[in-house]
Amino acid sequence: DPAFDIELKGHNLPLARQTGLLIRGDLDLRVKTAGDGSTTLGGKVNLHDGLFLRDVRSLIPTRGGSPATPPPYFSVERAPFRDWRLAVKAGGSRFIKLRTPLFNGVASGDFDLGGTLYEPLAIGQVVFDEGNILLPFASLRLKNAAVRLTRADPYSPQIALVAESRTLGYDVRMEISGSVTEPAVVFSSSPPLSSEQVLLMVMAGETPRSDISYTGAQRAQRIGTYLGKSLISGIFGGGQGAEHLPITSGENVPDRGAEA
């Protein structure tokens, strides 16, 4: 078997380029074969200028999937590369923008890649520097959010997220925790409402106050706009214009009972 001692360097390379996904990076890697015959791919990958336009649900691992299904979402099956060991640090500050109908944001990441190329392991986290969760009747701004992969369960991402908004005179808060496959989602508000009442308010326009209510046409229009964003995002890729023209409505309710 051949013994390797190769340095690999590259700048601004498209590491992943698929429909709705682009990840670029700078490589500083080395492939070296040890005295026992094992080969290791080690070094650093600096990620940058990534773009994610897919449904975020495509990142949730499926049970019983192939080795490429769970994080870190790749697997090399061809010999002899499949047996190469990994010792790579990968990440970047604000390395990817996410533009989806449900979520817009910018994220940073820091991961240690281990295992083998056939069964890679990624230990680390993605932290969202900014973002908004887009619901039919509310847009919640992230206060803090992170997705982590731990050594205890490297194939099950753990999420910790807090987002807040003001709608119809209520300060609304959403907290998500636990595994991304079975997350715990809790809504709260000030003045206080039950989690179910807040959920109905932000998703269906069911207002808890008697001094304001949406007509059937208004609800249909809001939900139609929400679904329209999904269509526009799929066609135009969630362009940058939305970042410079934030529009909000329904934050407060004046005395006359109409949203403002």
HURADA-V75715 format. One record per residue. RES is the residue in one small letter. SS is DSSP state (alpha for helix, beta for strand, coil for the rest). PSI is psi in radians with two decimals (* if undefined). NEAR is the number of other ideal C-beta (glycine too) atoms within 10 Angstrom. Layout:
res=RES ss=SS psi=PSI near=NEAR
res=RES ss=SS psi=PSI near=NEAR
This chain:
res=d ss=coil psi=2.50 near=7
res=p ss=coil psi=2.61 near=6
res=a ss=coil psi=2.34 near=10
res=f ss=coil psi=2.52 near=14
res=d ss=beta psi=1.49 near=9
res=i ss=beta psi=2.35 near=11
res=e ss=beta psi=2.37 near=11
res=l ss=beta psi=2.10 near=11
res=k ss=beta psi=2.52 near=11
res=g ss=beta psi=2.67 near=12
res=h ss=beta psi=2.30 near=10
res=n ss=beta psi=0.83 near=10
res=l ss=beta psi=2.45 near=13
res=p ss=beta psi=1.71 near=12
res=l ss=beta psi=-0.55 near=16
res=a ss=beta psi=2.20 near=14
res=r ss=beta psi=1.69 near=10
res=q ss=beta psi=3.05 near=9
res=t ss=coil psi=2.08 near=7
res=g ss=coil psi=0.15 near=15
res=l ss=beta psi=2.24 near=15
res=l ss=beta psi=2.17 near=17
res=i ss=beta psi=2.16 near=20
res=r ss=beta psi=2.75 near=20
res=g ss=beta psi=2.89 near=22
res=d ss=beta psi=2.29 near=16
res=l ss=beta psi=2.42 near=18
res=d ss=beta psi=1.48 near=16
res=l ss=beta psi=2.85 near=16
res=r ss=beta psi=2.31 near=15
res=v ss=beta psi=2.08 near=16
res=k ss=beta psi=2.37 near=15
res=t ss=beta psi=2.22 near=16
res=a ss=coil psi=3.06 near=10
res=g ss=coil psi=-0.46 near=6
res=d ss=coil psi=0.06 near=5
res=g ss=coil psi=-0.13 near=9
res=s ss=coil psi=2.51 near=12
res=t ss=beta psi=2.38 near=21
res=t ss=beta psi=2.35 near=17
res=l ss=beta psi=1.95 near=21
res=g ss=beta psi=2.97 near=16
res=g ss=beta psi=-2.64 near=17
res=k ss=beta psi=2.59 near=13
res=v ss=beta psi=2.06 near=20
res=n ss=beta psi=1.94 near=16
res=l ss=beta psi=2.55 near=22
res=h ss=beta psi=2.82 near=14
res=d ss=beta psi=0.74 near=15
res=g ss=beta psi=2.74 near=22
res=l ss=beta psi=2.26 near=15
res=f ss=beta psi=2.07 near=22
res=l ss=coil psi=0.10 near=18
res=r ss=coil psi=3.02 near=15
res=d ss=coil psi=2.25 near=14
res=v ss=alpha psi=-0.37 near=13
res=r ss=alpha psi=-0.29 near=9
res=s ss=alpha psi=-0.26 near=11
res=l ss=alpha psi=-0.15 near=14
res=i ss=coil psi=2.17 near=15
res=p ss=coil psi=2.57 near=15
res=t ss=coil psi=2.57 near=9
res=r ss=coil psi=2.42 near=7
res=g ss=coil psi=0.37 near=5
res=g ss=coil psi=3.14 near=10
res=s ss=coil psi=2.94 near=9
res=p ss=coil psi=-0.41 near=13
res=a ss=coil psi=-0.14 near=13
res=t ss=coil psi=-0.87 near=14
res=p ss=coil psi=2.92 near=22
res=p ss=coil psi=2.49 near=20
res=p ss=coil psi=0.49 near=19
res=y ss=coil psi=0.47 near=14
res=f ss=coil psi=2.75 near=13
res=s ss=coil psi=2.31 near=16
res=v ss=coil psi=2.07 near=17
res=e ss=coil psi=-0.31 near=11
res=r ss=coil psi=2.33 near=8
res=a ss=coil psi=2.62 near=8
res=p ss=coil psi=0.04 near=11
res=f ss=alpha psi=-0.52 near=14
res=r ss=alpha psi=-0.47 near=14
res=d ss=alpha psi=-0.06 near=13
res=w ss=coil psi=2.43 near=18
res=r ss=beta psi=2.68 near=15
res=l ss=beta psi=2.40 near=19
res=a ss=beta psi=1.20 near=15
res=v ss=beta psi=2.37 near=19
res=k ss=beta psi=2.19 near=15
res=a ss=beta psi=2.47 near=22
res=g ss=beta psi=-3.13 near=18
res=g ss=beta psi=2.68 near=20
res=s ss=beta psi=2.18 near=14
res=r ss=beta psi=0.85 near=17
res=f ss=beta psi=-0.21 near=21
res=i ss=beta psi=2.45 near=21
res=k ss=beta psi=2.37 near=19
res=l ss=beta psi=2.20 near=19
res=r ss=beta psi=1.66 near=20
res=t ss=coil psi=2.87 near=21
res=p ss=coil psi=-0.48 near=19
res=l ss=coil psi=-0.53 near=16
res=f ss=beta psi=2.36 near=18
res=n ss=beta psi=2.39 near=21
res=g ss=beta psi=-3.14 near=19
res=v ss=beta psi=2.39 near=16
res=a ss=beta psi=2.65 near=23
res=s ss=beta psi=2.75 near=17
res=g ss=beta psi=2.75 near=19
res=d ss=beta psi=1.99 near=16
res=f ss=beta psi=2.59 near=20
res=d ss=beta psi=2.07 near=16
res=l ss=beta psi=2.20 near=20
res=g ss=beta psi=-2.83 near=16
res=g ss=beta psi=-2.52 near=15
res=t ss=beta psi=2.96 near=19
res=l ss=coil psi=-0.46 near=20
res=y ss=coil psi=-0.69 near=16
res=e ss=coil psi=1.29 near=13
res=p ss=beta psi=2.64 near=22
res=l ss=beta psi=2.40 near=18
res=a ss=beta psi=2.11 near=23
res=i ss=beta psi=2.13 near=18
res=g ss=beta psi=-2.67 near=20
res=q ss=beta psi=2.74 near=19
res=v ss=beta psi=2.20 near=20
res=v ss=beta psi=2.29 near=16
res=f ss=beta psi=2.05 near=19
res=d ss=beta psi=-0.53 near=12
res=e ss=beta psi=2.80 near=13
res=g ss=beta psi=2.91 near=19
res=n ss=beta psi=2.37 near=17
res=i ss=beta psi=2.16 near=21
res=l ss=beta psi=1.95 near=17
res=l ss=beta psi=2.83 near=21
res=p ss=coil psi=-0.64 near=17
res=f ss=coil psi=0.32 near=23
res=a ss=beta psi=2.62 near=23
res=s ss=beta psi=2.02 near=19
res=l ss=beta psi=2.22 near=23
res=r ss=beta psi=2.36 near=14
res=l ss=beta psi=2.32 near=19
res=k ss=beta psi=-0.77 near=12
res=n ss=beta psi=2.58 near=10
res=a ss=beta psi=2.43 near=21
res=a ss=beta psi=2.59 near=14
res=v ss=beta psi=2.19 near=19
res=r ss=beta psi=2.55 near=14
res=l ss=beta psi=2.14 near=22
res=t ss=coil psi=2.80 near=12
res=r ss=coil psi=-0.51 near=9
res=a ss=coil psi=-0.57 near=8
res=d ss=coil psi=1.34 near=11
res=p ss=coil psi=-0.22 near=18
res=y ss=coil psi=0.05 near=13
res=s ss=coil psi=1.69 near=17
res=p ss=coil psi=2.40 near=21
res=q ss=beta psi=2.33 near=17
res=i ss=beta psi=2.49 near=17
res=a ss=beta psi=1.98 near=15
res=l ss=beta psi=2.41 near=20
res=v ss=beta psi=2.22 near=14
res=a ss=beta psi=2.57 near=23
res=e ss=beta psi=2.74 near=16
res=s ss=beta psi=2.91 near=22
res=r ss=beta psi=2.16 near=17
res=t ss=beta psi=2.30 near=24
res=l ss=coil psi=0.64 near=24
res=g ss=coil psi=0.11 near=19
res=y ss=beta psi=2.43 near=25
res=d ss=beta psi=1.92 near=13
res=v ss=beta psi=2.46 near=22
res=r ss=beta psi=2.34 near=17
res=m ss=beta psi=2.30 near=24
res=e ss=beta psi=2.28 near=17
res=i ss=beta psi=2.32 near=16
res=s ss=beta psi=2.88 near=13
res=g ss=beta psi=-2.85 near=13
res=s ss=beta psi=2.54 near=14
res=v ss=coil psi=-0.36 near=17
res=t ss=coil psi=-0.50 near=12
res=e ss=coil psi=1.19 near=7
res=p ss=coil psi=2.68 near=15
res=a ss=beta psi=2.07 near=10
res=v ss=beta psi=2.17 near=12
res=v ss=beta psi=2.25 near=12
res=f ss=beta psi=2.50 near=20
res=s ss=beta psi=2.95 near=16
res=s ss=beta psi=2.89 near=24
res=s ss=beta psi=2.10 near=10
res=p ss=coil psi=2.68 near=9
res=p ss=coil psi=2.35 near=9
res=l ss=coil psi=2.81 near=18
res=s ss=coil psi=2.81 near=12
res=s ss=alpha psi=-0.65 near=14
res=e ss=alpha psi=-0.70 near=10
res=q ss=alpha psi=-0.72 near=16
res=v ss=alpha psi=-0.73 near=23
res=l ss=alpha psi=-0.77 near=18
res=l ss=alpha psi=-0.61 near=17
res=m ss=alpha psi=-0.78 near=24
res=v ss=alpha psi=-0.39 near=24
res=m ss=alpha psi=-0.59 near=15
res=a ss=alpha psi=-0.07 near=15
res=g ss=coil psi=0.32 near=22
res=e ss=coil psi=1.74 near=16
res=t ss=coil psi=2.37 near=21
res=p ss=coil psi=-0.20 near=16
res=r ss=coil psi=2.48 near=14
res=s ss=coil psi=-0.26 near=7
res=d ss=coil psi=0.00 near=13
res=i ss=coil psi=2.44 near=16
res=s ss=coil psi=2.65 near=13
res=y ss=coil psi=2.42 near=18
res=t ss=coil psi=2.93 near=9
res=g ss=alpha psi=-0.67 near=8
res=a ss=alpha psi=-0.70 near=8
res=q ss=alpha psi=-0.71 near=13
res=r ss=alpha psi=-0.77 near=16
res=a ss=alpha psi=-0.67 near=12
res=q ss=alpha psi=-0.77 near=13
res=r ss=alpha psi=-0.83 near=18
res=i ss=alpha psi=-0.63 near=15
res=g ss=alpha psi=-0.70 near=11
res=t ss=alpha psi=-0.71 near=10
res=y ss=alpha psi=-0.80 near=16
res=l ss=alpha psi=-0.56 near=12
res=g ss=alpha psi=-0.61 near=11
res=k ss=alpha psi=-0.65 near=18
res=s ss=alpha psi=-0.73 near=14
res=l ss=alpha psi=-0.80 near=10
res=i ss=alpha psi=-0.69 near=14
res=s ss=alpha psi=-0.70 near=20
res=g ss=alpha psi=-0.56 near=15
res=i ss=alpha psi=-0.81 near=8
res=f ss=alpha psi=-0.05 near=11
res=g ss=coil psi=0.44 near=12
res=g ss=coil psi=1.10 near=21
res=g ss=coil psi=2.93 near=10
res=q ss=coil psi=-0.24 near=9
res=g ss=alpha psi=-0.57 near=8
res=a ss=alpha psi=-0.43 near=15
res=e ss=alpha psi=-0.44 near=13
res=h ss=alpha psi=-0.03 near=6
res=l ss=coil psi=1.20 near=6
res=p ss=coil psi=2.29 near=9
res=i ss=coil psi=2.23 near=6
res=t ss=coil psi=2.63 near=10
res=s ss=coil psi=2.79 near=11
res=g ss=coil psi=0.30 near=22
res=e ss=coil psi=-0.70 near=15
res=n ss=coil psi=2.85 near=12
res=v ss=beta psi=1.95 near=18
res=p ss=coil psi=3.13 near=11
res=d ss=coil psi=-0.53 near=6
res=r ss=coil psi=-0.08 near=8
res=g ss=coil psi=0.10 near=11
res=a ss=coil psi=2.58 near=10
res=e ss=beta psi=2.67 near=16
res=a ss=coil psi=* near=11
